[in-house]
Amino acid sequence: PEQLSRIQKSSKGSSCEIKDLYAIDDCLKSIEDNNWLLDEGVDEISSQFTSILNPAQLSKFLLWSDHNADAIEKLDYVNVGATGENGPVFEFGIDEGYADGE
């Protein structure tokens, strides 16, 4: 009885750990199935986009991206779709000041 009690106490958190391992496994399989999400695919797509910009446009885009880094970080690239939640707020016209006149 004492041994059984110790075994039960020592294995209490194992079911949560197993669920966590399954979640990690699902994530790794998703990355494997969508290998374009890895850096190489992102770099290729970024290069295609930036190749059409002239130096002034590229400079403005990089400034805008830097200014909106927090909003860009909130984007959900994997679960795209209408969730009903408010998405990130982007600011435009940073070289002319804010749209509300500040």
TIKE-100968 format. One line per 5 residues: number of its first residue (from 0); for each residue x, y, z of N, C-alpha, C, O, CB. Coordinates in nm, 3 decimals, decimal comma. Glycine has a CB too. Example, Ala and Ser with C-alpha at 12.3 -4.5 7.8 and 13.67 -1.06 7.14 Angstrom:
0) 1,319 -0,569 0,780 1,230 -0,450 0,780 1,320 -0,330 0,780 1,424 -0,332 0,846 1,131 -0,447 0,905 ~ 1,285 -0,225 0,708 1,367 -0,106 0,714 1,290 0,003 0,787 1,341 0,114 0,804 1,408 -0,060 0,572
end
This chain:
0) 0,081 -0,120 0,000 0,000 0,000 0,000 0,086 0,128 0,000 0,055 0,224 -0,071 -0,092 -0,001 0,120 ~ 0,192 0,128 0,080 0,279 0,247 0,085 0,350 0,269 -0,048 0,363 0,383 -0,093 0,383 0,232 0,198 ~ 0,394 0,163 -0,109 0,463 0,174 -0,238 0,366 0,226 -0,345 0,403 0,312 -0,426 0,521 0,037 -0,281 ~ 0,245 0,176 -0,345 0,143 0,221 -0,441 0,114 0,369 -0,421 0,099 0,443 -0,518 0,015 0,139 -0,426 ~ 0,105 0,411 -0,297 0,081 0,552 -0,266 0,194 0,640 -0,318 0,169 0,747 -0,374 0,065 0,572 -0,115
5) 0,319 0,596 -0,301 0,434 0,675 -0,351 0,434 0,682 -0,503 0,467 0,786 -0,560 0,566 0,614 -0,301 ~ 0,399 0,574 -0,567 0,394 0,572 -0,714 0,286 0,668 -0,764 0,309 0,742 -0,860 0,366 0,428 -0,767 ~ 0,171 0,668 -0,700 0,063 0,758 -0,740 0,103 0,903 -0,720 0,074 0,987 -0,806 -0,064 0,728 -0,660 ~ 0,169 0,935 -0,610 0,213 1,073 -0,584 0,318 1,117 -0,685 0,317 1,232 -0,729 0,268 1,085 -0,443 ~ 0,408 1,027 -0,722 0,516 1,065 -0,813 0,470 1,081 -0,957 0,539 1,143 -1,038 0,627 0,963 -0,806
10) 0,355 1,025 -0,990 0,308 1,031 -1,129 0,193 1,129 -1,149 0,130 1,129 -1,255 0,264 0,895 -1,175 ~ 0,164 1,214 -1,049 0,052 1,308 -1,060 0,066 1,402 -1,178 -0,031 1,421 -1,251 0,040 1,388 -0,932 ~ 0,182 1,462 -1,201 0,199 1,560 -1,308 0,231 1,501 -1,443 0,244 1,574 -1,541 0,305 1,655 -1,271 ~ 0,245 1,370 -1,450 0,288 1,309 -1,576 0,185 1,324 -1,687 0,223 1,334 -1,804 0,317 1,163 -1,554 ~ 0,056 1,326 -1,654 -0,044 1,339 -1,761 -0,034 1,477 -1,827 -0,053 1,490 -1,948 -0,187 1,317 -1,704
15) -0,004 1,580 -1,747 0,014 1,714 -1,805 0,139 1,717 -1,892 0,138 1,778 -1,999 0,025 1,820 -1,694 ~ 0,244 1,652 -1,847 0,367 1,647 -1,926 0,345 1,574 -2,058 0,400 1,614 -2,160 0,479 1,580 -1,847 ~ 0,266 1,468 -2,055 0,237 1,394 -2,178 0,158 1,482 -2,275 0,188 1,483 -2,394 0,157 1,265 -2,146 ~ 0,059 1,556 -2,225 -0,017 1,648 -2,310 0,074 1,754 -2,370 0,061 1,788 -2,487 -0,131 1,715 -2,230 ~ 0,168 1,806 -2,290 0,262 1,906 -2,340 0,351 1,848 -2,450 0,377 1,915 -2,550 0,349 1,959 -2,225
20) 0,396 1,726 -2,431 0,479 1,662 -2,533 0,401 1,641 -2,663 0,455 1,658 -2,772 0,533 1,528 -2,482 ~ 0,273 1,604 -2,652 0,190 1,589 -2,772 0,171 1,724 -2,842 0,172 1,732 -2,964 0,052 1,529 -2,735 ~ 0,156 1,830 -2,763 0,142 1,964 -2,822 0,269 2,004 -2,896 0,263 2,059 -3,006 0,109 2,069 -2,712 ~ 0,384 1,977 -2,837 0,512 2,007 -2,902 0,526 1,925 -3,030 0,570 1,976 -3,133 0,631 1,980 -2,808 ~ 0,487 1,799 -3,023 0,493 1,713 -3,141 0,404 1,768 -3,252 0,446 1,769 -3,368 0,450 1,570 -3,105
25) 0,283 1,813 -3,219 0,193 1,872 -3,318 0,256 1,997 -3,381 0,246 2,018 -3,502 0,058 1,908 -3,254 ~ 0,319 2,080 -3,298 0,383 2,202 -3,349 0,496 2,168 -3,446 0,506 2,228 -3,553 0,438 2,287 -3,234 ~ 0,579 2,072 -3,409 0,690 2,032 -3,496 0,639 1,973 -3,627 0,696 1,999 -3,733 0,780 1,931 -3,424 ~ 0,533 1,895 -3,620 0,474 1,840 -3,743 0,418 1,951 -3,831 0,430 1,945 -3,954 0,364 1,737 -3,710 ~ 0,357 2,051 -3,769 0,303 2,164 -3,845 0,414 2,241 -3,915 0,400 2,280 -4,031 0,223 2,257 -3,753
30) 0,523 2,263 -3,845 0,637 2,332 -3,906 0,694 2,249 -4,021 0,729 2,303 -4,126 0,747 2,360 -3,801 ~ 0,703 2,119 -4,000 0,753 2,032 -4,104 0,662 2,035 -4,227 0,710 2,035 -4,340 0,767 1,889 -4,052 ~ 0,530 2,037 -4,204 0,434 2,040 -4,314 0,430 2,176 -4,384 0,392 2,184 -4,501 0,296 2,004 -4,263 ~ 0,469 2,282 -4,313 0,467 2,417 -4,368 0,608 2,476 -4,364 0,631 2,580 -4,303 0,368 2,508 -4,290 ~ 0,701 2,409 -4,431 0,841 2,451 -4,420 0,867 2,591 -4,477 0,974 2,646 -4,456 0,928 2,352 -4,490
35) 0,771 2,647 -4,549 0,789 2,784 -4,599 0,788 2,884 -4,484 0,830 2,998 -4,502 0,679 2,819 -4,700 ~ 0,740 2,843 -4,366 0,740 2,932 -4,251 0,880 2,947 -4,191 0,905 3,037 -4,111 0,644 2,880 -4,145 ~ 0,970 2,860 -4,229 1,107 2,870 -4,180 1,177 2,989 -4,245 1,127 3,043 -4,344 1,186 2,739 -4,207 ~ 1,288 3,029 -4,191 1,358 3,150 -4,236 1,384 3,154 -4,387 1,371 3,259 -4,449 1,488 3,162 -4,163 ~ 1,421 3,041 -4,444 1,454 3,039 -4,586 1,336 3,083 -4,672 1,352 3,162 -4,765 1,501 2,900 -4,627
40) 1,217 3,032 -4,642 1,097 3,069 -4,718 1,059 3,214 -4,696 1,018 3,283 -4,789 0,982 2,980 -4,680 ~ 1,071 3,260 -4,572 1,039 3,399 -4,541 1,137 3,492 -4,612 1,097 3,595 -4,666 1,042 3,423 -4,388 ~ 1,265 3,456 -4,611 1,365 3,538 -4,681 1,338 3,546 -4,830 1,354 3,652 -4,891 1,505 3,481 -4,657 ~ 1,296 3,435 -4,888 1,266 3,433 -5,031 1,148 3,525 -5,063 1,154 3,603 -5,159 1,235 3,290 -5,078 ~ 1,043 3,516 -4,985 0,925 3,600 -5,008 0,958 3,747 -4,984 0,914 3,835 -5,059 0,808 3,556 -4,918
45) 1,036 3,774 -4,879 1,076 3,912 -4,849 1,160 3,970 -4,963 1,142 4,085 -5,002 1,155 3,918 -4,717 ~ 1,250 3,889 -5,015 1,335 3,935 -5,126 1,252 3,967 -5,249 1,278 4,064 -5,319 1,440 3,829 -5,160 ~ 1,151 3,884 -5,276 1,064 3,910 -5,391 0,991 4,042 -5,374 0,978 4,119 -5,469 0,964 3,795 -5,409 ~ 0,943 4,069 -5,253 0,870 4,193 -5,228 0,962 4,314 -5,236 0,930 4,412 -5,305 0,802 4,188 -5,091 ~ 1,074 4,309 -5,168 1,163 4,426 -5,165 1,231 4,452 -5,298 1,277 4,563 -5,323 1,268 4,409 -5,058
50) 1,238 4,351 -5,385 1,303 4,371 -5,514 1,225 4,467 -5,604 1,283 4,524 -5,697 1,322 4,238 -5,584 ~ 1,095 4,484 -5,580 1,015 4,573 -5,665 1,013 4,717 -5,613 0,959 4,806 -5,679 0,873 4,520 -5,675 ~ 1,072 4,740 -5,496 1,071 4,874 -5,437 1,196 4,952 -5,479 1,306 4,896 -5,488 1,062 4,866 -5,284 ~ 1,177 5,081 -5,504 1,295 5,165 -5,528 1,355 5,201 -5,392 1,291 5,177 -5,290 1,258 5,294 -5,612 ~ 1,476 5,258 -5,388 1,542 5,286 -5,259 1,458 5,372 -5,163 1,460 5,348 -5,043 1,673 5,354 -5,285
55) 1,386 5,471 -5,215 1,304 5,557 -5,128 1,187 5,478 -5,070 1,155 5,491 -4,951 1,252 5,680 -5,206 ~ 1,123 5,394 -5,154 1,012 5,312 -5,105 1,060 5,212 -5,001 0,994 5,190 -4,900 0,944 5,239 -5,221 ~ 1,175 5,152 -5,027 1,229 5,055 -4,932 1,261 5,122 -4,799 1,235 5,065 -4,693 1,355 4,988 -4,990 ~ 1,316 5,241 -4,804 1,347 5,315 -4,683 1,220 5,345 -4,603 1,217 5,326 -4,481 1,420 5,445 -4,717 ~ 1,115 5,391 -4,672 0,988 5,420 -4,605 0,927 5,292 -4,546 0,874 5,294 -4,434 0,890 5,485 -4,702
60) 0,935 5,183 -4,621 0,881 5,056 -4,571 0,954 5,012 -4,446 0,890 4,967 -4,350 0,890 4,948 -4,679 ~ 1,086 5,022 -4,445 1,163 4,981 -4,329 1,134 5,071 -4,208 1,125 5,022 -4,095 1,313 4,983 -4,361 ~ 1,119 5,201 -4,231 1,081 5,291 -4,123 0,943 5,258 -4,068 0,922 5,255 -3,946 1,084 5,436 -4,171 ~ 0,849 5,232 -4,158 0,713 5,196 -4,117 0,715 5,065 -4,038 0,649 5,054 -3,934 0,621 5,183 -4,241 ~ 0,791 4,967 -4,086 0,799 4,838 -4,018 0,857 4,854 -3,878 0,808 4,794 -3,782 0,885 4,740 -4,098
65) 0,961 4,937 -3,866 1,021 4,961 -3,736 0,922 5,031 -3,643 0,911 4,996 -3,525 1,149 5,045 -3,751 ~ 0,852 5,130 -3,696 0,754 5,205 -3,616 0,638 5,118 -3,570 0,582 5,140 -3,462 0,701 5,324 -3,696 ~ 0,601 5,019 -3,650 0,487 4,931 -3,621 0,530 4,792 -3,574 0,454 4,696 -3,587 0,399 4,919 -3,744 ~ 0,651 4,781 -3,521 0,704 4,650 -3,481 0,613 4,579 -3,380 0,595 4,458 -3,389 0,843 4,666 -3,422 ~ 0,557 4,653 -3,286 0,470 4,590 -3,186 0,344 4,531 -3,250 0,302 4,421 -3,215 0,430 4,693 -3,078
70) 0,284 4,605 -3,344 0,164 4,555 -3,412 0,198 4,436 -3,501 0,122 4,340 -3,509 0,099 4,667 -3,496 ~ 0,312 4,441 -3,568 0,354 4,331 -3,656 0,376 4,205 -3,573 0,343 4,094 -3,616 0,482 4,368 -3,734 ~ 0,433 4,223 -3,454 0,459 4,108 -3,367 0,331 4,039 -3,323 0,332 3,920 -3,295 0,537 4,153 -3,245 ~ 0,219 4,113 -3,318 0,091 4,057 -3,275 0,019 3,981 -3,386 -0,080 3,914 -3,359 0,002 4,166 -3,223 ~ 0,067 3,991 -3,509 0,001 3,920 -3,619 0,011 3,770 -3,598 0,113 3,720 -3,553 0,064 3,960 -3,754
75) -0,095 3,699 -3,631 -0,099 3,554 -3,618 -0,089 3,496 -3,759 -0,187 3,492 -3,833 -0,229 3,505 -3,545 ~ 0,031 3,452 -3,795 0,055 3,402 -3,930 0,002 3,261 -3,951 -0,023 3,220 -4,064 0,202 3,406 -3,960 ~ -0,015 3,187 -3,843 -0,053 3,047 -3,855 -0,205 3,031 -3,855 -0,258 2,957 -3,939 0,008 2,966 -3,742 ~ -0,274 3,098 -3,764 -0,419 3,084 -3,752 -0,489 3,204 -3,814 -0,557 3,280 -3,746 -0,460 3,068 -3,605 ~ -0,471 3,220 -3,942 -0,530 3,333 -4,012 -0,679 3,310 -4,030 -0,721 3,199 -4,065 -0,461 3,356 -4,149
80) -0,758 3,412 -4,007 -0,901 3,401 -4,026 -0,974 3,498 -3,937 -0,914 3,563 -3,851 -0,948 3,259 -3,999 ~ -1,102 3,507 -3,958 -1,184 3,599 -3,878 -1,211 3,535 -3,743 -1,282 3,435 -3,733 -1,317 3,633 -3,951 ~ -1,155 3,594 -3,638 -1,176 3,541 -3,504 -1,274 3,625 -3,425 -1,318 3,584 -3,318 -1,044 3,533 -3,431 ~ -1,308 3,742 -3,476 -1,397 3,831 -3,404 -1,323 3,919 -3,305 -1,382 4,012 -3,249 -1,500 3,752 -3,332 ~ -1,196 3,891 -3,284 -1,116 3,972 -3,192 -1,057 4,090 -3,267 -1,041 4,086 -3,389 -1,003 3,888 -3,127
85) -1,025 4,195 -3,193 -0,958 4,308 -3,255 -0,814 4,271 -3,285 -0,746 4,210 -3,203 -0,964 4,432 -3,163 ~ -0,770 4,307 -3,404 -0,634 4,279 -3,443 -0,541 4,392 -3,404 -0,582 4,486 -3,337 -0,626 4,254 -3,591 ~ -0,415 4,382 -3,444 -0,320 4,487 -3,412 -0,355 4,617 -3,483 -0,419 4,616 -3,588 -0,178 4,444 -3,449 ~ -0,314 4,729 -3,425 -0,341 4,861 -3,482 -0,213 4,914 -3,545 -0,111 4,929 -3,477 -0,395 4,959 -3,373 ~ -0,220 4,942 -3,674 -0,105 4,996 -3,746 -0,120 5,146 -3,763 -0,231 5,197 -3,774 -0,091 4,927 -3,883
90) -0,008 5,215 -3,765 -0,007 5,360 -3,787 0,052 5,387 -3,924 0,150 5,324 -3,965 0,074 5,434 -3,676 ~ -0,008 5,481 -3,996 0,039 5,518 -4,129 0,071 5,666 -4,130 0,026 5,741 -4,044 -0,066 5,484 -4,238 ~ 0,150 5,708 -4,228 0,184 5,849 -4,241 0,282 5,896 -4,134 0,271 6,008 -4,084 0,060 5,933 -4,235 ~ 0,377 5,811 -4,099 0,467 5,847 -3,990 0,561 5,961 -4,027 0,611 6,030 -3,939 0,547 5,726 -3,949 ~ 0,586 5,981 -4,157 0,675 6,092 -4,193 0,602 6,226 -4,193 0,667 6,331 -4,189 0,737 6,067 -4,331
95) 0,468 6,224 -4,196 0,392 6,348 -4,192 0,333 6,373 -4,053 0,270 6,477 -4,032 0,281 6,345 -4,295 ~ 0,351 6,284 -3,960 0,290 6,295 -3,828 0,168 6,207 -3,821 0,129 6,147 -3,922 0,251 6,441 -3,797 ~ 0,109 6,196 -3,706 -0,008 6,110 -3,689 -0,130 6,168 -3,761 -0,140 6,289 -3,783 -0,039 6,091 -3,540 ~ -0,222 6,079 -3,796 -0,340 6,119 -3,871 -0,431 6,213 -3,791 -0,508 6,289 -3,851 -0,418 5,997 -3,915 ~ -0,425 6,209 -3,658 -0,513 6,293 -3,579 -0,454 6,431 -3,552 -0,510 6,508 -3,473 -0,545 6,226 -3,447
100) -0,344 6,464 -3,617 -0,289 6,599 -3,610 -0,185 6,623 -3,502 -0,143 6,736 -3,482 -0,398 6,694 -3,589 ~ -0,143 6,518 -3,433 -0,041 6,536 -3,328 0,095 6,560 -3,391 0,194 6,577 -3,319 -0,035 6,415 -3,235
end
